[in-house]
Amino acid sequence: MSEPFLEPILRWMRLQRVVSRIAPNSTVLDVGCGRAAVFLKAIAPRITQGFGVDFKVDTVEFKNIKTLQFKFDGSLPFADASFDVVTMLAVLEHIEHEHQILQEIHRVLKPDGKLIITVPSIWAQPILEFLAYKLKIVSEAEIRDHKRYYNRQKLRKVLVGETNFRSFHHQYFQLWMNNFCTVVK
């Protein structure tokens, strides 16, 4: 089954924003890496090791990338302080218990490790629903699975106020339809 027309374009735009924020030779965990771990494959030449977890991905190893089929049950299968960078690209809005996953990410990040997140903004909801339900150019199943949408204040509250990350940096992108956020452990 092929994906809707706009999906690969939106994914590419997210990836371009994130790549430059990952230092060379980092150890990276991509939470919600997707079926093909596209982001990890794209950054493989510049990182030491990449791990991807997703309930859709097959468990495989290739070069410096490992993927693990995994459904979040309250804990991530990694030791404390394992990663320099954790990414969640268009994922947090799908997670039922956002606080639990963010606490786990905090745990597996090294001191001064960075979490990089993209999530749809509160203004994107009607547009995404129109693109999915009426025009069929983004995935209807993905949009129906959104548990929440975010703005700067909501992200700051959950990341800094509730999960104790620091160095909150936020930008809207794609005409305010998405949030791009980095925080540090």
N, CA, C and O of each residue as an XYZ file, in Angstrom:
740
protein
N       0.839     -1.179      0.000
C       0.000      0.000      0.000
C       0.884      1.244      0.000
O       1.770      1.373      0.845
N       0.658      2.131     -0.912
C       1.474      3.339     -0.972
C       0.902      4.380     -0.006
O      -0.291      4.398      0.298
N       1.803      5.241      0.459
C       1.357      6.255      1.407
C       0.764      7.448      0.668
O       1.068      7.673     -0.504
N      -0.081      8.213      1.355
C      -0.667      9.393      0.717
C       0.402     10.365      0.232
O       1.492     10.444      0.798
N       0.075     11.095     -0.815
C       0.975     11.980     -1.538
C       1.829     12.899     -0.657
O       3.038     13.005     -0.866
N       1.225     13.547      0.304
C       1.915     14.581      1.072
C       2.834     14.030      2.174
O       3.721     14.742      2.643
N       2.633     12.791      2.585
C       3.401     12.216      3.708
C       4.920     12.287      3.512
O       5.608     12.784      4.404
N       5.478     11.813      2.390
C       6.942     11.867      2.255
C       7.487     13.294      2.205
O       8.612     13.539      2.642
N       6.712     14.227      1.685
C       7.157     15.626      1.623
C       7.232     16.209      3.034
O       8.219     16.854      3.390
N       6.196     15.983      3.828
C       6.195     16.487      5.211
C       7.310     15.848      6.027
O       7.957     16.519      6.832
N       7.537     14.556      5.824
C       8.617     13.854      6.543
C       9.970     14.460      6.169
O      10.793     14.718      7.048
N      10.205     14.687      4.886
C      11.471     15.261      4.434
C      11.689     16.636      5.057
O      12.805     16.955      5.465
N      10.642     17.451      5.136
C      10.758     18.789      5.729
C      11.113     18.714      7.215
O      11.903     19.521      7.705
N      10.536     17.752      7.931
C      10.877     17.569      9.355
C      12.333     17.158      9.500
O      13.056     17.686     10.345
N      12.757     16.212      8.669
C      14.120     15.692      8.770
C      15.157     16.779      8.525
O      16.175     16.832      9.215
N      14.906     17.645      7.549
C      15.864     18.719      7.251
C      16.070     19.631      8.450
O      17.181     20.106      8.685
N      15.027     19.876      9.198
C      15.095     20.747     10.364
C      15.907     20.100     11.490
O      16.556     20.804     12.264
N      15.877     18.788     11.588
C      16.462     18.074     12.726
C      17.935     17.711     12.517
O      18.721     17.785     13.462
N      18.314     17.328     11.326
C      19.647     16.788     11.060
C      20.762     17.676     11.596
O      21.701     17.182     12.220
N      20.670     18.962     11.362
C      21.753     19.865     11.780
C      21.867     19.999     13.298
O      22.869     20.515     13.793
N      20.872     19.550     14.037
C      20.880     19.664     15.503
C      21.536     18.458     16.176
O      21.635     18.402     17.402
N      21.983     17.496     15.367
C      22.612     16.295     15.925
C      24.109     16.367     15.670
O      24.566     16.395     14.528
N      24.853     16.394     16.754
C      26.310     16.501     16.650
C      26.885     15.243     16.005
O      26.367     14.147     16.218
N      27.956     15.394     15.215
C      28.615     14.213     14.639
C      29.060     13.260     15.746
O      29.398     13.683     16.852
N      29.053     11.984     15.432
C      29.490     10.916     16.334
C      28.602     10.741     17.563
O      29.056     10.228     18.585
N      27.359     11.155     17.473
C      26.402     10.969     18.566
C      25.847      9.556     18.560
O      25.870      8.862     17.544
N      25.350      9.148     19.713
C      24.553      7.937     19.840
C      23.111      8.403     19.940
O      22.758      9.165     20.840
N      22.268      7.938     19.000
C      20.923      8.490     18.829
C      19.872      7.399     18.998
O      20.025      6.284     18.500
N      18.806      7.742     19.710
C      17.608      6.903     19.793
C      16.480      7.654     19.109
O      16.190      8.796     19.464
N      15.838      7.020     18.126
C      14.684      7.598     17.451
C      13.442      6.845     17.913
O      13.209      5.708     17.501
N      12.649      7.481     18.770
C      11.426      6.880     19.302
C      10.321      7.109     18.280
O      10.013      8.247     17.927
N       9.729      6.013     17.809
C       8.725      6.105     16.753
C       9.381      6.262     15.400
O       8.990      7.120     14.608
N      10.378      5.437     15.131
C      11.206      5.562     13.921
C      10.468      5.231     12.628
O      10.976      5.502     11.540
N       9.272      4.647     12.737
C       8.512      4.301     11.538
C       8.955      2.976     10.944
O       9.968      2.404     11.346
N       8.191      2.507      9.995
C       8.421      1.205      9.354
C       9.813      1.046      8.761
O      10.395     -0.037      8.825
N      10.355      2.121      8.182
C      11.610      2.012      7.440
C      12.793      2.728      8.094
O      13.886      2.745      7.527
N      12.599      3.315      9.267
C      13.680      4.028      9.971
C      14.396      5.015      9.043
O      15.626      5.075      9.020
N      13.624      5.777      8.287
C      14.152      6.689      7.274
C      15.115      7.706      7.879
O      16.189      7.944      7.327
N      14.744      8.303      9.001
C      15.589      9.321      9.616
C      16.945      8.739     10.030
O      17.987      9.325      9.737
N      16.931      7.600     10.703
C      18.200      6.990     11.139
C      19.087      6.636      9.950
O      20.300      6.839     10.002
N      18.507      6.120      8.904
C      19.290      5.801      7.707
C      19.898      7.064      7.106
O      21.022      7.042      6.605
N      19.148      8.166      7.158
C      19.643      9.423      6.592
C      20.837      9.973      7.379
O      21.742     10.566      6.793
N      20.842      9.780      8.698
C      21.927     10.337      9.514
C      23.024      9.321      9.826
O      24.007      9.666     10.482
N      22.880      8.095      9.377
C      23.833      7.022      9.691
C      25.298      7.400      9.437
O      26.141      7.076     10.273
N      25.642      8.063      8.338
C      27.051      8.377      8.101
C      27.660      9.344      9.126
O      28.880      9.389      9.277
N      26.837     10.106      9.821
C      27.385     11.109     10.742
C      27.295     10.734     12.210
O      27.809     11.465     13.057
N      26.646      9.601     12.542
C      26.518      9.208     13.946
C      27.322      7.941     14.226
O      27.669      7.194     13.311
N      27.609      7.713     15.504
C      28.322      6.500     15.900
C      27.384      5.305     15.889
O      27.708      4.248     15.347
N      26.210      5.488     16.501
C      25.241      4.393     16.603
C      23.848      4.982     16.636
O      23.617      6.013     17.267
N      22.917      4.328     15.957
C      21.522      4.749     15.970
C      20.623      3.580     16.310
O      20.798      2.473     15.800
N      19.663      3.836     17.176
C      18.664      2.840     17.565
C      17.292      3.411     17.247
O      17.025      4.583     17.514
N      16.433      2.593     16.683
C      15.071      3.022     16.408
C      14.095      2.055     17.032
O      14.272      0.840     16.941
N      13.054      2.588     17.673
C      11.999      1.753     18.240
C      10.661      2.215     17.684
O      10.394      3.410     17.561
N       9.825      1.229     17.351
C       8.486      1.514     16.835
C       7.734      0.191     16.779
O       8.340     -0.854     16.543
N       6.428      0.221     16.993
C       5.660     -1.018     16.886
C       5.499     -1.448     15.431
O       5.091     -2.579     15.169
N       5.817     -0.553     14.468
C       5.671     -0.859     13.046
C       6.948     -1.403     12.405
O       6.880     -1.986     11.322
N       8.096     -1.233     13.034
C       9.376     -1.579     12.413
C       9.747     -3.038     12.708
O       9.396     -3.576     13.758
N      10.446     -3.658     11.788
C      10.997     -4.986     12.041
C      12.284     -4.839     12.844
O      12.990     -3.839     12.718
N      12.584     -5.830     13.663
C      13.831     -5.831     14.416
C      14.946     -6.264     13.475
O      14.995     -7.416     13.044
N      15.840     -5.330     13.160
C      16.947     -5.602     12.247
C      18.185     -4.815     12.666
O      18.108     -3.864     13.443
N      19.322     -5.237     12.130
C      20.587     -4.532     12.323
C      21.236     -4.347     10.970
O      21.329     -5.298     10.194
N      21.690     -3.135     10.672
C      22.451     -2.891      9.457
C      23.425     -1.767      9.731
O      23.048     -0.673     10.151
N      24.686     -2.066      9.483
C      25.781     -1.128      9.758
C      25.670     -0.616     11.183
O      25.683     -1.412     12.122
N      25.559      0.699     11.366
C      25.510      1.262     12.717
C      24.080      1.591     13.176
O      23.885      2.393     14.089
N      23.095      0.973     12.540
C      21.687      1.210     12.876
C      21.052     -0.099     13.336
O      21.205     -1.143     12.701
N      20.334     -0.015     14.459
C      19.564     -1.158     14.959
C      18.135     -0.692     15.168
O      17.894      0.379     15.724
N      17.189     -1.508     14.718
C      15.788     -1.202     14.971
C      15.182     -2.322     15.796
O      15.581     -3.483     15.701
N      14.208     -1.941     16.605
C      13.571     -2.890     17.511
C      12.061     -2.692     17.446
O      11.551     -1.605     17.713
N      11.357     -3.763     17.085
C       9.901     -3.686     17.123
C       9.505     -3.637     18.590
O       9.841     -4.526     19.372
N       8.783     -2.580     18.947
C       8.578     -2.306     20.362
C       7.320     -1.482     20.547
O       7.129     -0.468     19.875
N       6.468     -1.914     21.452
C       5.286     -1.137     21.836
C       5.515     -0.662     23.264
O       5.739     -1.472     24.163
N       5.459      0.637     23.471
C       5.763      1.234     24.769
C       4.787      0.739     25.827
O       3.571      0.857     25.681
N       5.349      0.182     26.893
C       4.536     -0.352     27.990
C       4.881      0.316     29.323
O       4.567     -0.212     30.389
N       5.514      1.454     29.253
C       5.888      2.156     30.479
C       7.381      2.304     30.673
O       7.829      3.120     31.478
N       8.163      1.512     29.931
C       9.617      1.661     30.031
C      10.278      1.373     28.688
O       9.785      0.584     27.882
N      11.401      2.035     28.476
C      12.203      1.802     27.267
C      13.256      0.747     27.580
O      13.768      0.706     28.699
N      13.592     -0.109     26.613
C      14.512     -1.224     26.861
C      15.993     -0.832     26.768
O      16.779     -1.516     26.111
N      16.364      0.258     27.420
C      17.747      0.743     27.384
C      18.170      1.154     28.783
O      17.344      1.527     29.616
N      19.468      1.080     29.024
C      20.027      1.456     30.324
C      19.960      2.962     30.529
O      19.825      3.722     29.570
N      20.055      3.380     31.769
C      20.134      4.800     32.104
C      21.309      5.427     31.364
O      22.332      4.779     31.144
N      21.156      6.676     30.987
C      22.231      7.482     30.400
C      22.911      6.795     29.205
O      24.138      6.725     29.144
N      22.113      6.294     28.262
C      22.634      5.567     27.104
C      22.823      6.425     25.850
O      23.617      6.058     24.983
N      22.120      7.552     25.729
C      22.071      8.277     24.462
C      22.458      9.742     24.590
O      22.150     10.408     25.579
N      23.145     10.223     23.553
C      23.454     11.653     23.450
C      22.232     12.432     22.996
O      21.997     13.554     23.443
N      21.456     11.828     22.105
C      20.291     12.491     21.510
C      19.148     11.487     21.413
O      19.350     10.327     21.055
N      17.939     11.955     21.738
C      16.721     11.192     21.473
C      15.845     12.068     20.591
O      15.671     13.257     20.862
N      15.291     11.477     19.533
C      14.370     12.188     18.658
C      12.987     11.552     18.740
O      12.843     10.338     18.883
N      11.982     12.409     18.645
C      10.576     11.987     18.511
C       9.984     12.904     17.457
O       9.578     14.026     17.759
N       9.934     12.435     16.238
C       9.507     13.261     15.118
C       8.088     12.880     14.709
O       7.858     11.821     14.126
N       7.142     13.763     15.025
C       5.722     13.513     14.756
C       5.254     12.247     15.460
O       4.587     11.404     14.861
N       5.610     12.120     16.744
C       5.292     10.917     17.515
C       4.539     11.236     18.812
O       3.559     10.564     19.130
N       4.975     12.233     19.550
C       4.417     12.475     20.889
C       2.899     12.648     20.861
O       2.217     12.264     21.810
N       2.373     13.215     19.798
C       0.927     13.422     19.704
C       0.148     12.112     19.604
O      -1.071     12.098     19.768
N       0.857     11.004     19.332
C       0.221      9.687     19.227
C       0.293      8.888     20.523
O      -0.394      7.876     20.662
N       1.105      9.323     21.461
C       1.362      8.560     22.685
C       0.266      8.832     23.714
O      -0.007      9.984     24.050
N      -0.351      7.781     24.203
C      -1.436      7.916     25.181
C      -0.952      8.598     26.460
O      -1.586      9.534     26.948
N       0.156      8.135     26.992
C       0.662      8.654     28.270
C       1.963      9.412     28.024
O       3.051      8.863     28.199
N       1.846     10.674     27.618
C       3.009     11.467     27.238
C       4.005     11.617     28.374
O       5.213     11.603     28.140
N       3.521     11.760     29.599
C       4.422     11.987     30.727
C       5.331     10.768     30.950
O       6.524     10.930     31.209
N       4.783      9.562     30.853
C       5.570      8.336     31.048
C       6.702      8.222     30.032
O       7.843      7.946     30.401
N       6.393      8.431     28.763
C       7.429      8.292     27.734
C       8.494      9.365     27.907
O       9.678      9.095     27.707
N       8.094     10.577     28.275
C       9.076     11.646     28.458
C       9.969     11.377     29.666
O      11.159     11.687     29.627
N       9.425     10.812     30.724
C      10.250     10.432     31.878
C      11.268      9.360     31.475
O      12.423      9.404     31.898
N      10.837      8.412     30.666
C      11.745      7.362     30.206
C      12.837      7.925     29.302
O      13.993      7.511     29.390
N      12.477      8.857     28.444
C      13.481      9.491     27.586
C      14.482     10.250     28.454
O      15.687     10.189     28.208
N      14.003     10.948     29.443
C      14.885     11.663     30.375
C      15.857     10.668     31.013
O      17.047     10.957     31.140
N      15.359      9.510     31.409
C      16.191      8.485     32.053
C      17.286      7.967     31.126
O      18.424      7.796     31.562
N      16.965      7.712     29.851
C      17.951      7.092     28.954
C      18.910      8.101     28.330
O      19.910      7.710     27.727
N      18.619      9.392     28.468
C      19.557     10.404     27.974
C      20.745     10.552     28.920
O      20.600     10.474     30.140
N      21.911     10.766     28.340
C      23.096     11.083     29.128
C      22.928     12.475     29.736
O      22.124     13.265     29.240
N      23.669     12.791     30.801
C      23.644     14.176     31.295
C      24.000     15.133     30.152
O      24.929     14.874     29.387
N      23.278     16.204     30.047
C      23.398     17.182     28.963
C      22.963     16.633     27.609
O      23.203     17.264     26.580
N      22.328     15.465     27.600
C      21.781     14.908     26.364
C      20.588     15.718     25.898
O      19.948     16.413     26.687
N      20.293     15.622     24.611
C      19.277     16.466     23.984
C      18.101     15.632     23.486
O      18.278     14.568     22.892
N      16.897     16.139     23.741
C      15.675     15.594     23.166
C      15.217     16.560     22.085
O      15.117     17.764     22.322
N      14.939     16.031     20.894
C      14.456     16.823     19.768
C      13.071     16.298     19.394
O      12.888     15.109     19.134
N      12.105     17.213     19.374
C      10.709     16.834     19.128
C      10.119     17.699     18.018
O      10.377     18.900     17.942
N       9.323     17.063     17.160
C       8.392     17.799     16.313
C       7.006     17.261     16.617
O       6.807     16.051     16.729
N       6.049     18.172     16.749
C       4.645     17.813     16.981
C       3.766     18.830     16.276
O       4.174     19.979     16.108
N       2.558     18.433     15.855
C       1.676     19.390     15.197
C       1.185     20.453     16.179
O       0.998     20.185     17.365
N       0.985     21.647     15.666
C       0.491     22.739     16.506
C      -1.025     22.667     16.633
O      -1.696     21.963     15.878
N      -1.538     23.399     17.587
C      -2.992     23.433     17.793
C      -3.711     23.988     16.568
O      -4.876     23.666     16.335
N      -3.031     24.815     15.790
C      -3.644     25.405     14.597
C      -3.679     24.420     13.425
O      -4.385     24.650     12.443
N      -2.933     23.345     13.523
C      -2.864     22.373     12.429
C      -4.053     21.419     12.391
O      -4.364     20.864     11.337
N      -4.709     21.224     13.508
C      -5.752     20.203     13.581
C      -6.804     20.313     12.474
O      -7.010     19.329     11.765
N      -7.477     21.442     12.284
C      -8.502     21.476     11.228
C      -7.912     21.293      9.827
O      -8.554     20.713      8.952
N      -6.713     21.779      9.624
C      -6.077     21.646      8.309
C      -5.696     20.193      8.042
O      -5.957     19.666      6.961
N      -5.075     19.545      9.035
C      -4.713     18.138      8.868
C      -5.943     17.264      8.658
O      -5.922     16.342      7.842
N      -7.008     17.551      9.391
C      -8.236     16.774      9.215
C      -8.817     16.977      7.813
O      -9.301     16.021      7.208
N      -8.778     18.182      7.299
C      -9.241     18.440      5.937
C      -8.377     17.697      4.914
O      -8.899     17.057      4.001
N      -7.050     17.788      5.072
C      -6.137     17.107      4.145
C      -6.304     15.595      4.185
O      -6.160     14.923      3.164
N      -6.609     15.058      5.367
C      -6.762     13.606      5.517
C      -8.144     13.114      5.100
O      -8.260     12.185      4.301
N      -9.191     13.738      5.640
C     -10.547     13.221      5.461
C     -11.180     13.625      4.139
O     -11.949     12.860      3.558
N     -10.864     14.818      3.665
C     -11.497     15.305      2.428
C     -10.613     15.109      1.196
O     -11.056     14.563      0.186
N      -9.346     15.564      1.291
C      -8.463     15.477      0.123
C      -7.699     14.159      0.026
O      -7.232     13.786     -1.051
N      -7.573     13.452      1.154
C      -6.894     12.141      1.189
C      -5.418     12.224      0.779
O      -4.892     11.296      0.164
N      -4.746     13.340      1.119
C      -3.332     13.470      0.753
C      -2.395     13.341      1.957
O      -1.175     13.393      1.803
N      -2.963     13.174      3.147
C      -2.195     12.728      4.312
C      -2.958     11.557      4.917
O      -4.147     11.381      4.654
N      -2.282     10.772      5.715
C      -2.850      9.542      6.240
C      -4.003      9.801      7.215
O      -3.820     10.418      8.264
N      -5.178      9.324      6.851
C      -6.345      9.460      7.716
C      -6.140      8.711      9.033
O      -6.507      9.212     10.096
N      -5.560      7.520      8.967
C      -5.324      6.736     10.182
C      -4.392      7.473     11.145
O      -4.614      7.470     12.355
N      -3.354      8.101     10.604
C      -2.418      8.850     11.454
C      -3.114     10.033     12.126
O      -2.911     10.273     13.316
N      -3.910     10.752     11.396
C      -4.597     11.924     11.950
C      -5.629     11.498     12.991
O      -5.751     12.141     14.033
N      -6.363     10.438     12.727
C      -7.344      9.935     13.702
C      -6.661      9.482     15.001
O      -7.276      9.499     16.067
N      -5.400      9.081     14.905
C      -4.670      8.592     16.079
C      -4.092      9.719     16.941
O      -3.575      9.448     18.025
N      -4.165     10.965     16.493
C      -3.640     12.075     17.300
C      -4.422     12.187     18.605
O      -5.650     12.282     18.605
N      -3.695     12.173     19.704
C      -4.300     12.302     21.031
C      -4.385     13.766     21.452
O      -5.253     14.139     22.242
N      -3.477     14.599     20.921
C      -3.424     16.006     21.312
C      -2.613     16.799     20.306
O      -1.876     16.243     19.492
N      -2.769     18.117     20.383
C      -1.993     19.066     19.594
C      -1.332     20.027     20.583
O      -1.777     20.149     21.724
N      -0.269     20.710     20.145
C       0.544     21.488     21.073
C       0.754     22.924     20.608
O       0.694     23.234     19.419
N       1.002     23.782     21.581
C       1.557     25.098     21.322
C       2.808     25.230     22.208
O       3.145     24.309     22.952
N       3.473     26.349     22.125
C       4.715     26.564     22.881
C       4.488     26.362     24.388
O       5.282     25.692     25.048
N       3.429     26.929     24.920
C       3.176     26.847     26.356
C       2.920     25.412     26.816
O       3.416     24.993     27.861
N       2.157     24.676     26.044
C       1.853     23.282     26.387
C       3.133     22.433     26.378
O       3.339     21.598     27.258
N       3.979     22.656     25.383
C       5.239     21.917     25.316
C       6.154     22.280     26.488
O       6.748     21.395     27.104
N       6.269     23.556     26.796
C       7.106     23.975     27.925
C       6.610     23.331     29.221
O       7.406     22.851     30.027
N       5.302     23.325     29.410
C       4.731     22.750     30.633
C       5.086     21.269     30.773
O       5.545     20.838     31.830
N       4.877     20.493     29.715
C       5.111     19.049     29.820
C       6.607     18.707     29.852
O       7.007     17.764     30.536
N       7.429     19.457     29.125
C       8.858     19.133     29.053
C       9.665     19.699     30.218
O      10.499     18.998     30.791
N       9.426     20.946     30.569
C      10.203     21.589     31.620
C       9.492     21.467     32.969
O      10.086     21.037     33.958
N       8.231     21.844     32.996
C       7.483     21.844     34.245
C       7.235     20.466     34.822
O       7.345     20.274     36.033
N       6.900     19.502     33.974
C       6.520     18.176     34.465
C       7.633     17.132     34.354
O       7.632     16.160     35.110
N       8.569     17.308     33.442
C       9.581     16.269     33.209
C      11.000     16.728     33.551
O      11.942     15.940     33.470
N      11.156     17.987     33.927
C      12.446     18.520     34.397
C      13.537     18.611     33.353
O      14.718     18.566     33.696
N      13.175     18.739     32.085
C      14.176     19.091     31.091
C      14.496     20.568     31.280
O      13.785     21.276     31.994
N      15.565     21.033     30.639
C      15.961     22.437     30.728
C      16.369     22.918     29.337
O      16.303     22.159     28.370
N      16.779     24.148     29.242
C      17.218     24.756     27.978
C      16.172     24.575     26.877
O      16.468     24.059     25.799
N      14.966     25.003     27.164
C      13.835     24.893     26.251
C      14.015     25.840     25.065
O      14.086     27.056     25.242
N      14.088     25.283     23.863
C      14.146     26.072     22.625
C      12.994     25.627     21.738
O      12.797     24.432     21.517
N      12.240     26.586     21.234
C      11.030     26.273     20.481
C      10.906     27.196     19.273
O      11.232     28.382     19.333
N      10.429     26.618     18.180
C      10.086     27.387     16.979
C       8.867     26.743     16.338
O       8.693     25.525     16.386
N       8.033     27.572     15.743
C       6.995     27.037     14.872
C       7.600     26.951     13.477
O       8.460     27.755     13.117
N       7.153     25.978     12.697
C       7.590     25.888     11.305
C       6.443     25.380     10.462
O       5.397     24.999     10.987
N       6.636     25.375      9.159
C       5.587     25.024      8.205
C       4.349     25.893      8.442
O       3.242     25.388      8.632
N       4.565     27.210      8.427
C       3.479     28.191      8.580
C       2.708     28.002      9.894
O       1.479     28.073      9.915
N       3.429     27.766     10.968
C       2.869     27.599     12.316
C       2.081     26.297     12.478
O       1.361     26.135     13.464
N       2.206     25.378     11.535
C       1.459     24.124     11.621
C       2.179     23.080     12.483
O       1.562     22.119     12.943
N       3.481     23.271     12.699
C       4.268     22.322     13.486
C       5.126     23.049     14.505
O       5.503     24.207     14.328
N       5.419     22.330     15.576
C       6.337     22.792     16.608
C       7.648     22.050     16.447
O       7.664     20.843     16.204
N       8.744     22.772     16.583
C      10.073     22.175     16.641
C      10.649     22.577     17.993
O      10.710     23.760     18.325
N      11.067     21.597     18.758
C      11.485     21.885     20.127
C      12.700     21.043     20.493
O      12.780     19.862     20.153
N      13.645     21.670     21.194
C      14.768     20.926     21.778
C      14.833     21.266     23.259
O      14.579     22.399     23.667
N      15.177     20.271     24.043
C      15.411     20.421     25.474
C      16.620     19.589     25.852
O      17.042     18.714     25.097
N      17.173     19.862     27.016
C      18.382     19.183     27.482
C      18.112     18.565     28.848
O      17.366     19.115     29.658
N      18.727     17.418     29.087
C      18.603     16.757     30.397
C      19.489     17.467     31.395
O      19.539     17.078     32.562
